[in-house]
Amino acid sequence: MTTQEATIAPVKVRRATKSSWAGLAVITPVLILLAMGPYIMGRGLQQNLVIMFSLIVLGTMWNLLAGYGGMVSIGQQAYIGIGAYGLVYIADTIGIDPFLAVPIAVVIAGALSLPISFLAFRLSGGYFAIGTWVIAEVVKLVVEQMDVLGAGSGVSFMAITDLSPG
C-alpha cells in the first residue's frame, strides 16, 4: 500500500492591511472628537448625536435579527428598556456614576434576557414574532407595577444633570 502526502503551501495571515490602517487613521480622530464632545459641542448637537447613535444601534439590532438571522422579532424593545431602567436605577437610586453604570446595566439586561431567550428561541416563524411581542408586554406589565421605576409613567435621569462640563 502506498501513502501519499499532500503538501499545502503555508498561508500567510496578515493581521493589518493598508485598508485597516486607513480605517484606523479615520476613526481615531472621530472617536477623540466624540470623547471631547461635552466640552466642544453644544447640547443640541450632543442630543442629536445620541439619538443618531441610538437609532444606528436599533437598526443594527434589527438587521442582525431579521436580515442575517431571518427572525422577525417584535419585542426587542423590552431588552432596551431593561437596560435603560437598570441604568437610571443604578445611577439615581444607588448613586453610582452614570458612565460606570452603563456596563452594569448591560450586564443586568443580558442576565435578564438570557433566561428569556431560552423560551423565545424555541419558537419559529410567526410564533417567534408573537412570542417576542408577548415577552415585551410582560416586561412592560412588570415595570408598570414597580414604583421605584416610576410605575409605568417613567423616571427622569437626574444623575446625568450633574455632569455638565461647565
N, C-alpha and C positions, 0 to 999 in steps of 0.2 A: 504494500500500500504506500502510495506516495503522499507526501504532505506538501501543501503549498502555503506559502506565506504571502499575504498581501501587504505590500508596503504602501503606506499612505504618507503623503508629504505632510510635514508638520504645518499646522495652520497658525499663523501669527495673529493674535488678537490684539488689536490696538484699542487702548482704553480712551485715548484722547485723539480726536481728529481735528482738522482745521476748522470744520464747521462747529464742533463742540466748543473750541476755544473762542470762536467768533460769537457764539451764543452766550458764553460766559462773559465776554467783554461787553456785550449789550445789556445783559440782565443785571450785572453787578452795579452799575451806576443807577439803574432804575430802582433796585432794592434799597440802595443807600438813600436815594431821594424819598422813597416811601417811608423809610425808617425815620427820616428827619421831618416828615410831613407835618406833625403837630407844631413844629417850630417855624416852618416856612410857608405853610398853606393856610388859607382861610378855612373857617368852619364849613362853609358851603361846599367847597371843593372836597374837603375830607369826607363830608357826608355823602357826596356823590360817588366818591371812590369806594366807600364802604358798601353802598348799595350796589355798585357795579360788580365788585368782587363777590358779594353775596350771590348775585344773580349768576355769575360765572360758576360758582360752586354748585348752585342748584342745577344749572344747565348741564354741568359735567356729571352730576349725580344721575340726572335723567338719561343722559347719553349712555352711561355705563349700564344702567338697568335696562332700558328699552332698546338701545341701539346695539350694544355688544352682547348683553345678556338675553335679549329677546323677551324680557318680562315687563309687563305693564304694571307698575306699582302706583297706587293712588294714595298711599298712606305714608310716604317718606317724610311728610311734614311733622309727623309725631316725633321722629328722632331729632329733627332740628329743634323742635320745641323743647324736648327733654334737655338737650344741650344748653339752650338759651335760658330756660328756667333754672337749670343747675348753676350756670354762670352767675345769674343775678342772685340766687340764694347764697352761693358761696361768697360772693363779693360783698353783698349788702348785709346779710344776716350774720355770717360768721366773721366777716371783716378781713378776708384775705385780699391782697392786691388783685385788681381785675385781670391784669396781664398774667399773673401767676395762676389765677383761677381758670383761665381758658383751657390749659391742658387737663386740669382736674375735671372740668365739665365735659371734656371729650371722653375721658375715661368713664365718667358716670353714664353718658349717653351710650357708649359702647357696651358697658356692663349691663345696662338695661335692655339694649337691643339684641344682645346675644341669645338670651332665652326666648325672646320673641321670634327671632329668626328661625329657631327650630320648629316653631309652629307654622310660620309663613312659607318656608321653603319646601314644606311637604305638599303644598298646593301648586297647581299649574294652570296656565291659561286664564280664563275668566275667573276661576275660583281664586287664583292668586291676587288678581286685581281687587275683587270683592273682599277677600280676607285681609289685605293690607288696609283697605278702607275701614273695615270693622276695627282693626287694631288701632288705627288712628283715632277713631271715635271713642274707643275705650280709654285711650290715654287722655283724650280731651275731657271725658267724664270724670276721670280720676283727678285731674288737675282742677276741675271746677269745684271739687269737694275739699280742696286743700286751702285753708285760709292763709297760710304762710306764703302761698304763691298767688294771692290775690283772688282766689275763689272764682275764677272764670273772667274777672274783669281786668286781669293783668296786673303787673307791678312795674314801677319805674326803676330804672337802673341808676340809683343815686351815687354809687361808688365812683362812677366814671366822671362825675362832675367835679370831683376834687383833683382831677389830673390835668387840668388845663396848664399849658406850659408857660403862661404869663405870669 
